[in-house]
């Protein structure tokens, strides 16, 4: 399942920054309570991360979008290890 593989990268990089799901949600402009629920779903692969949020998540985490969502971008750099 492609979304699960990408979703785990959200959690990985969020934890490297020592952020909570709520902090990430607020950083991308989601309401804190509902936002935390959505971030949890994206990380677990229960729900696909909406295309409109992918650039925001990448920007807030300070990484290129293809690093966090390599399967979705189809870029040749998708297999890079950061």
Buried (B, 14 or more C-beta within 10 A) or exposed (E): EEBEEBBBBBBEBBEEEEBEBBBBBBBBEBEEEEBBBBBBBBBBBEBBBEEEBBEBBBEBBEBBBBBBBBBBBEBEEBEEEE
